């Protein structure tokens, strides 16, 4: 949410890059949680499909 707000009010390129950091960290946290869930509850070929569609 902070990253998206930063994107909407940014007026220069440097602030846009700084705003992208929390956005990227949030997306990576969700990705790690989904990977952990799939690794614990499903088989390896499900993880392969997951990474194939996200890539």
Secondary structure, 3 states (H helix, E strand, C coil): CHHHHHHHHCCCHHHHHHHHHHHHHHHHHHHHHHHHHHHHHCCHHHHHHHHHHHC
